[in-house]
């Protein structure tokens, strides 16, 4: 049936609706008799709530209700749960202070919710929110994670002395220390991995409604994983049975991690819809997003790499303070631990690694997974150390990497992971070629002739994706399974609807997954539709994050397809009066091997639904199968990025001149979509290194609270990219796929900072390397 | 204070009684139910709300509905032909994978159509600069730039 669909650049099925304004995002949903919610948020980072007076707001035009933390407490709603339990170095569980839906007694970060006003119109709700009178007793605040455990630091939670959530470690410390004592050379860096604000362009939104007729709720919400949202909300917060709650996450305008979590606003609108017996809708203003969407990163790290005299890595020692913000967000605890320290081997044979992570509470917005989640932080540690080591030891940056590449697989790292496959020389070779490394000296000379500084930087990253084997995740503290579910519904005339527990918020599942299905069944992509994002349609799902959709969600669909084909063979065998073992299936046709006797897929589907001539003694009618897939290992995408920058020493402006990226994502279903994911990831990584950084002052005020002060990259901040791939198929899933969503954001910051430090001739520079920071760094160097 | 506004949107006359403070984008989304025009920020930075007013791209979040009194508006819903055929710029975005989540897309396309009309044959760098007021978080702009360059060419050829 025509050209192969796996590997084809098929235009996206979802594009027409987005291009014509027919997308249905949460804020586009308007329900009959809908009301509007506006939240009252604290302007103080740390304060006691002496009183919350709602009388004036309640009397304002159009106001239907005003609720405070006391109303939520009286209704016996639980706090927001954390989905991952970390056990500390002493075998004790992490500290989990209560995370109330609306503040009770105290507020702990600017933007925390104190009250909610529900009114007939959005303007009325917002106007009345300004009339809620809150008497705050302002307390001293701490925003910088490095200061959270200092003597006399303001204390956030009674349940977490010294603002400490946990101290966790991995690796053999004594063996690592011994290796450092014998090392010929040690490279050491001390840096901050800057705090980022995700900024999906669609602000979060939620529209909750309640039906008295059947005592059930429906929540439309901008979410990356509607089933998990429902599970957390019903079981842990509202005490409702799941079958009485439907969660719909239709079109979602970007996530990048920030829409994984259960947020208080989602709970409030759902709960309030029953109190008022009317739908309650809330849509974040961008200013609210800045102080209420979970932030990302915010590590302070001291990292050391020990080498022998030839540059062979002997050991790595890493100490990180992770600022988790004021409360534990849904997956906050696994990001700076399980998703971080386990990646510190990178692409290298470093035999000994020890990492200690101290997670601290501060008066800042909670921090959770943001594109890459732990793995960009790990890659930044490894690749900044490696490049710095190369410079210190006068080795070529590619050569030091090649000296230490892992080349035999499977490979057991000293930090728990078992890499199944990879070819790091292949991606390095291809990246060097693509980057025209040979031509670099001439380009550097040309820059210098213009009075500019030029630098080149590498990053050879690895990531663990397709999270995960549930049993492994469970043993590491996950409080959820991490499988995926899929259902294939074949219609009587042979077209197919597939339901997936994965969720697309830009990734193009409706196309990629349809390619997988159409390829497997030997039919046209047009005959396959993919449905996701509605708990009333999809049987179950763990959602999309950690680049897991195709590796886990795609595989679940493949398993269901295998069942469809197996049943189809039985039906075909009956229709063709042949033995089941003699039936072959290819290109949409069931055939008796070695004969011209055949039935098309459509004929078999029809027979299943109009079972006049059918093996009723052996088979049920219908052609509809589902499957759950729990992977046996992570997948390990890896690659090499090389970037070149030109720096204007007069202004400190960094221009990214060239960017070459070669990734190994295993088998690729749709290269056009994969390239788009890489472009987007790279741009977010460049944003982290060059333009983005959340800044708090010492009072816990967020100084970067809008697009005016927090700079996500504009089109003229980034280059056109040169991207390519190499392919070592994943060994443990049938598609051979690894995932591609986060790679760019994981590898880019280290490559870019390596290039900038090379251009400036300095050991380190903080992110983001804004013109001011670059200019200062250059002048400090001159002064020194 | 209520005011009466009348204008033409996507070729059709519309009018309504509105609170004077109603933003144009609110009128378009809430009153006309044309939800293809999006709101992504509150500081006129992201451009998701871009529509055409009298043929020029404007940010509909940054003006009052009453300021569009008597104007001729075009939103993303009115860009394709009546039979559903995509405008060349829309088609170029589809062909070059110039969109992912689709949220910034209507604003991107509306801005691009205006830009291509006024600057036929613009270079890639000029296209990048033309996007100063339109933010995308998914695509890294690479394919948006390709789409606009290609869409401009098709528009110029017609």
HADDOCK unambig.tbl for C-alpha pairs under 7 A between the chains (distance, minus, plus):
assign (segid A and resid 11 and name CA) (segid B and resid 94 and name CA) 6.74 0.50 0.50
assign (segid A and resid 11 and name CA) (segid B and resid 95 and name CA) 6.42 0.50 0.50
assign (segid A and resid 15 and name CA) (segid B and resid 94 and name CA) 6.20 0.50 0.50
assign (segid A and resid 18 and name CA) (segid B and resid 102 and name CA) 5.19 0.50 0.50
assign (segid A and resid 19 and name CA) (segid B and resid 90 and name CA) 6.06 0.50 0.50
assign (segid A and resid 19 and name CA) (segid B and resid 105 and name CA) 6.57 0.50 0.50
assign (segid A and resid 19 and name CA) (segid B and resid 106 and name CA) 6.32 0.50 0.50
assign (segid A and resid 20 and name CA) (segid B and resid 76 and name CA) 5.84 0.50 0.50
assign (segid A and resid 20 and name CA) (segid B and resid 77 and name CA) 5.41 0.50 0.50
assign (segid A and resid 21 and name CA) (segid B and resid 35 and name CA) 6.74 0.50 0.50
assign (segid A and resid 21 and name CA) (segid B and resid 36 and name CA) 3.61 0.50 0.50
assign (segid A and resid 21 and name CA) (segid B and resid 37 and name CA) 6.95 0.50 0.50
assign (segid A and resid 21 and name CA) (segid B and resid 76 and name CA) 5.71 0.50 0.50
assign (segid A and resid 21 and name CA) (segid B and resid 77 and name CA) 5.50 0.50 0.50
assign (segid A and resid 21 and name CA) (segid B and resid 106 and name CA) 6.43 0.50 0.50
assign (segid A and resid 22 and name CA) (segid B and resid 36 and name CA) 6.08 0.50 0.50
assign (segid A and resid 23 and name CA) (segid B and resid 36 and name CA) 6.93 0.50 0.50
assign (segid A and resid 28 and name CA) (segid B and resid 35 and name CA) 5.76 0.50 0.50
assign (segid A and resid 200 and name CA) (segid B and resid 137 and name CA) 6.20 0.50 0.50
assign (segid A and resid 201 and name CA) (segid B and resid 40 and name CA) 5.38 0.50 0.50
assign (segid A and resid 201 and name CA) (segid B and resid 103 and name CA) 6.70 0.50 0.50
assign (segid A and resid 201 and name CA) (segid B and resid 104 and name CA) 6.78 0.50 0.50
assign (segid A and resid 201 and name CA) (segid B and resid 136 and name CA) 6.82 0.50 0.50
assign (segid A and resid 201 and name CA) (segid B and resid 137 and name CA) 6.41 0.50 0.50
assign (segid A and resid 202 and name CA) (segid B and resid 40 and name CA) 5.52 0.50 0.50
assign (segid A and resid 202 and name CA) (segid B and resid 103 and name CA) 6.23 0.50 0.50
assign (segid A and resid 203 and name CA) (segid B and resid 40 and name CA) 6.20 0.50 0.50
assign (segid A and resid 252 and name CA) (segid B and resid 101 and name CA) 6.76 0.50 0.50
assign (segid A and resid 253 and name CA) (segid B and resid 101 and name CA) 4.97 0.50 0.50
assign (segid A and resid 253 and name CA) (segid B and resid 102 and name CA) 6.51 0.50 0.50
assign (segid A and resid 253 and name CA) (segid B and resid 103 and name CA) 5.08 0.50 0.50
assign (segid A and resid 254 and name CA) (segid B and resid 101 and name CA) 5.52 0.50 0.50
assign (segid A and resid 254 and name CA) (segid B and resid 138 and name CA) 6.91 0.50 0.50
assign (segid A and resid 285 and name CA) (segid B and resid 41 and name CA) 6.48 0.50 0.50
assign (segid A and resid 285 and name CA) (segid B and resid 42 and name CA) 6.46 0.50 0.50
assign (segid A and resid 286 and name CA) (segid B and resid 40 and name CA) 6.73 0.50 0.50
assign (segid A and resid 286 and name CA) (segid B and resid 41 and name CA) 4.68 0.50 0.50
assign (segid A and resid 286 and name CA) (segid B and resid 42 and name CA) 5.81 0.50 0.50
assign (segid A and resid 505 and name CA) (segid B and resid 101 and name CA) 5.32 0.50 0.50
assign (segid A and resid 506 and name CA) (segid B and resid 100 and name CA) 4.22 0.50 0.50
assign (segid A and resid 506 and name CA) (segid B and resid 101 and name CA) 3.41 0.50 0.50
assign (segid A and resid 506 and name CA) (segid B and resid 102 and name CA) 6.98 0.50 0.50
assign (segid A and resid 507 and name CA) (segid B and resid 100 and name CA) 6.30 0.50 0.50
assign (segid A and resid 508 and name CA) (segid B and resid 100 and name CA) 6.92 0.50 0.50
assign (segid A and resid 676 and name CA) (segid B and resid 139 and name CA) 5.88 0.50 0.50
assign (segid A and resid 679 and name CA) (segid B and resid 139 and name CA) 6.02 0.50 0.50
assign (segid A and resid 679 and name CA) (segid B and resid 140 and name CA) 5.09 0.50 0.50
assign (segid A and resid 679 and name CA) (segid B and resid 142 and name CA) 6.64 0.50 0.50
assign (segid A and resid 680 and name CA) (segid B and resid 138 and name CA) 4.98 0.50 0.50
assign (segid A and resid 680 and name CA) (segid B and resid 139 and name CA) 4.43 0.50 0.50
assign (segid A and resid 680 and name CA) (segid B and resid 140 and name CA) 4.12 0.50 0.50
assign (segid A and resid 683 and name CA) (segid B and resid 140 and name CA) 4.97 0.50 0.50
assign (segid A and resid 707 and name CA) (segid B and resid 45 and name CA) 6.47 0.50 0.50
assign (segid A and resid 714 and name CA) (segid B and resid 132 and name CA) 6.18 0.50 0.50
assign (segid A and resid 714 and name CA) (segid B and resid 135 and name CA) 6.35 0.50 0.50
assign (segid A and resid 715 and name CA) (segid B and resid 128 and name CA) 5.02 0.50 0.50
assign (segid A and resid 715 and name CA) (segid B and resid 129 and name CA) 6.95 0.50 0.50
assign (segid A and resid 715 and name CA) (segid B and resid 131 and name CA) 6.11 0.50 0.50
assign (segid A and resid 715 and name CA) (segid B and resid 132 and name CA) 6.77 0.50 0.50
assign (segid A and resid 715 and name CA) (segid B and resid 141 and name CA) 5.60 0.50 0.50
assign (segid A and resid 716 and name CA) (segid B and resid 128 and name CA) 5.07 0.50 0.50
assign (segid A and resid 716 and name CA) (segid B and resid 129 and name CA) 5.83 0.50 0.50
assign (segid A and resid 720 and name CA) (segid B and resid 142 and name CA) 5.58 0.50 0.50
